[in-house]
């Protein structure tokens, strides 16, 4: 039977702790006891964890042997801010897919009221990512950065960098990613698309352009579709390299 997996809230040596709602759920709903074992994701590793003390406020685990887990290629997503309810859905699904980092950016066509309010949403995005990572049995949630202007965000990216663009003849996402080795960063514009000067800036700083083809998609749909394609394209070769 597959053991339940938890992402540790705190780790120190061979000890890990759950606090808050997770601790309360273990103690009150699952009625876990001392000596019971779970899989604990701690600092990017998956380890056996044995409960040594439990209260509704805090559960302490003794960490044991590492548990085998499937590695994922490192993919970051640079995401121009769009309507918050749909962006939150995108954060949840990107976490389920296993991305490493989400960088919200303010671009020229980001709606001003969304740009002003975005900083106050970061804590909520962190919570959504943490819950989604635990539900999807990820080792850790993605890092969700504070919002940045586009030109300040681009220098924080590395590896093979691909910008999604629909305004010019470009390669498919699949073809563009096939030429990459991790880490990979994918950049997605706002609902109105990237401004021409922004696309120029991407090109000048070494980004490759790619497209999902002629199908018209909502922003959040395009994000998930492109990332799923990228993960599928990268995963087989990445797993082989890790063996």
C-alpha positions as CSV (number, residue, x, y, z in Angstrom):
1,X,0.0,0.0,0.0
2,X,1.2,3.5,-0.8
3,X,2.0,5.5,2.3
4,X,0.4,9.0,2.7
5,X,2.9,11.7,1.8
6,X,3.4,15.0,3.7
7,X,5.6,18.0,2.9
8,X,7.4,19.0,6.1
9,X,6.9,22.5,7.4
10,X,10.3,22.4,9.3
11,X,13.3,20.1,9.1
12,X,16.3,19.9,11.4
13,X,18.8,17.0,10.8
14,X,16.8,13.8,11.0
15,X,13.7,15.4,12.5
16,X,10.8,17.0,10.6
17,X,7.7,18.7,11.8
18,X,4.2,19.3,10.5
19,X,2.3,22.3,11.9
20,X,-1.0,24.1,11.4
21,X,-3.8,22.4,9.4
22,X,-1.7,19.4,8.4
23,X,-0.9,18.6,12.1
24,X,-4.6,19.0,13.0
25,X,-5.7,16.7,10.2
26,X,-3.2,14.0,11.2
27,X,-4.2,14.2,14.9
28,X,-7.9,14.8,14.7
29,X,-9.1,13.3,11.4
30,X,-6.7,10.5,10.6
31,X,-6.1,9.9,14.4
32,X,-2.5,9.0,13.7
33,X,-0.4,7.6,16.6
34,X,3.2,7.6,17.7
35,X,5.1,4.9,15.8
36,X,3.0,5.3,12.7
37,X,4.9,5.8,9.4
38,X,4.4,8.2,6.5
39,X,6.5,9.4,3.6
40,X,7.9,12.9,4.4
41,X,9.1,15.2,1.7
42,X,11.9,17.1,3.4
43,X,14.2,19.6,1.7
44,X,13.7,18.1,-1.8
45,X,14.2,14.5,-0.6
46,X,11.6,11.8,0.1
47,X,12.2,9.9,3.4
48,X,10.4,7.5,5.7
49,X,9.1,9.3,8.7
50,X,8.0,7.8,12.0
51,X,5.8,9.8,14.4
52,X,7.6,10.4,17.7
53,X,5.1,12.9,19.1
54,X,1.7,14.2,18.0
55,X,-0.6,17.0,19.0
56,X,-3.2,18.9,17.0
57,X,-0.7,21.8,16.9
58,X,2.5,19.9,15.9
59,X,3.6,16.4,14.7
60,X,7.2,15.5,15.0
61,X,8.8,12.8,12.8
62,X,12.1,10.9,13.0
63,X,13.4,10.6,9.5
64,X,14.7,7.3,8.2
65,X,15.8,5.9,4.8
66,X,15.3,7.7,1.6
67,X,12.3,6.6,-0.5
68,X,12.7,6.2,-4.3
69,X,11.0,8.9,-6.3
70,X,10.8,9.9,-9.9
71,X,13.0,12.9,-10.8
72,X,11.5,15.7,-12.9
73,X,13.3,18.0,-15.3
74,X,13.7,21.6,-13.9
75,X,11.1,23.8,-15.6
76,X,10.4,27.4,-14.6
77,X,7.4,29.4,-15.8
78,X,7.5,33.2,-16.3
79,X,3.9,34.2,-16.2
80,X,2.5,37.6,-17.0
81,X,-0.2,38.4,-14.5
82,X,-3.8,37.9,-15.6
83,X,-7.2,37.6,-13.8
84,X,-6.5,36.2,-10.4
85,X,-9.1,33.4,-10.3
86,X,-7.7,32.0,-13.5
87,X,-4.1,32.6,-12.4
88,X,-4.7,30.7,-9.2
89,X,-6.0,27.8,-11.2
90,X,-2.8,27.9,-13.3
91,X,-0.6,28.0,-10.2
92,X,-2.4,24.9,-8.9
93,X,-2.1,23.0,-12.2
94,X,1.5,24.0,-12.8
95,X,2.3,22.6,-9.3
96,X,0.6,19.4,-10.1
97,X,2.6,19.1,-13.3
98,X,5.8,19.5,-11.2
99,X,7.3,22.9,-12.3
100,X,10.2,24.2,-10.2
101,X,9.5,27.9,-10.2
102,X,6.7,30.4,-11.0
103,X,7.7,34.0,-11.7
104,X,4.8,36.4,-11.9
105,X,5.6,39.4,-14.1
106,X,4.1,42.7,-14.9
107,X,4.2,43.3,-18.7
108,X,3.0,46.2,-20.8
109,X,-0.5,44.8,-21.3
110,X,-1.0,43.6,-17.7
111,X,-4.2,45.3,-16.4
112,X,-3.1,48.1,-14.0
113,X,-5.4,47.1,-11.2
114,X,-4.1,43.5,-11.3
115,X,-0.5,44.8,-11.3
116,X,-1.2,46.9,-8.2
117,X,-2.9,44.1,-6.3
118,X,-0.6,41.2,-7.2
119,X,1.9,41.6,-4.3
120,X,-0.9,41.0,-1.9
121,X,-1.7,37.7,-3.6
122,X,1.7,36.1,-3.2
123,X,1.0,34.5,0.2
124,X,-2.2,33.0,-1.3
125,X,-0.3,31.6,-4.3
126,X,2.2,30.0,-1.9
127,X,-0.6,28.3,0.0
128,X,-2.2,27.1,-3.2
129,X,1.1,25.7,-4.4
130,X,1.8,23.9,-1.1
131,X,-1.6,22.3,-1.0
132,X,-1.4,21.2,-4.7
133,X,2.1,19.8,-4.2
134,X,1.0,17.7,-1.3
135,X,-2.1,16.5,-3.2
136,X,-0.1,15.6,-6.3
137,X,2.6,13.9,-4.2
138,X,5.4,16.3,-5.2
139,X,8.6,16.5,-3.2
140,X,8.1,20.3,-2.7
141,X,6.0,23.1,-4.0
142,X,7.4,25.4,-6.7
143,X,9.1,28.6,-5.6
144,X,6.6,31.4,-6.3
145,X,8.4,34.7,-6.6
146,X,7.1,38.1,-5.8
147,X,5.8,40.0,-9.0
148,X,8.5,41.7,-11.0
149,X,8.5,44.0,-14.0
150,X,9.4,42.0,-17.1
151,X,12.9,43.5,-17.6
152,X,13.8,42.7,-14.0
153,X,12.5,39.2,-14.2
154,X,14.4,38.1,-17.3
155,X,17.9,38.2,-15.8
156,X,16.6,35.8,-13.1
157,X,16.1,33.0,-15.6
158,X,18.6,30.6,-16.9
159,X,19.1,27.6,-19.2
160,X,17.1,27.1,-22.4
161,X,14.6,29.9,-22.5
162,X,11.5,29.9,-24.7
163,X,8.9,32.7,-25.1
164,X,5.4,31.7,-26.4
165,X,4.4,34.1,-29.2
166,X,1.6,34.1,-31.7
167,X,2.5,37.1,-33.7
168,X,5.1,35.6,-36.0
169,X,5.9,32.3,-37.7
170,X,7.6,30.3,-35.0
171,X,8.5,26.7,-34.2
172,X,6.1,24.5,-32.2
173,X,6.7,24.2,-28.5
174,X,7.5,20.5,-29.0
175,X,10.2,21.3,-31.6
176,X,11.7,24.1,-29.5
177,X,11.8,22.0,-26.3
178,X,13.3,19.1,-28.2
179,X,16.4,21.2,-28.8
180,X,16.8,21.9,-25.0
181,X,18.4,20.4,-22.0
182,X,17.1,21.2,-18.5
183,X,16.8,23.7,-17.0
184,X,14.1,25.2,-19.2
185,X,12.1,28.4,-18.7
186,X,8.9,29.1,-20.6
187,X,7.4,32.6,-20.8
188,X,3.7,33.4,-21.3
189,X,2.2,36.8,-22.0
190,X,-1.0,38.4,-20.8
191,X,-4.4,38.1,-22.3
192,X,-3.5,40.7,-24.9
193,X,-0.2,39.1,-25.8
194,X,3.3,40.4,-25.6
195,X,3.9,43.9,-26.9
196,X,6.2,44.1,-30.0
197,X,9.0,45.8,-28.0
198,X,8.8,43.0,-25.3
199,X,9.2,40.4,-28.0
200,X,12.2,42.4,-29.3
201,X,13.7,42.4,-25.8
202,X,13.2,38.6,-25.5
203,X,15.1,38.1,-28.8
204,X,17.9,40.5,-27.9
205,X,18.5,38.5,-24.6
206,X,18.7,35.1,-26.3
207,X,15.2,33.7,-26.0
208,X,13.7,31.4,-28.6
209,X,10.1,31.9,-29.8
210,X,7.6,29.1,-30.0
211,X,3.9,28.6,-30.6
212,X,1.1,26.3,-29.8
213,X,-0.2,26.6,-33.4
214,X,-3.3,28.3,-34.8
215,X,-5.7,27.2,-32.0
216,X,-7.0,30.1,-30.0
217,X,-6.6,29.3,-26.3
218,X,-7.3,31.2,-23.0
219,X,-4.1,32.2,-21.3
220,X,-4.3,29.6,-18.5
221,X,-5.1,26.8,-21.0
222,X,-2.1,27.7,-23.1
223,X,0.1,27.7,-20.1
224,X,-0.9,24.2,-19.0
225,X,-0.8,22.8,-22.5
226,X,2.7,24.1,-23.3
227,X,4.1,23.0,-19.9
228,X,2.6,19.5,-20.3
229,X,4.2,19.3,-23.8
230,X,7.6,20.4,-22.4
231,X,7.5,18.0,-19.5
232,X,6.6,15.1,-21.8
233,X,9.3,16.0,-24.3
234,X,12.0,16.4,-21.6
235,X,11.1,13.7,-19.1
236,X,12.2,10.5,-21.0
237,X,15.7,11.8,-21.7
238,X,16.0,13.4,-18.3
239,X,15.1,10.2,-16.5
240,X,17.6,8.3,-18.5
241,X,20.3,10.8,-17.6
242,X,19.5,10.3,-13.9
243,X,20.0,6.5,-14.0
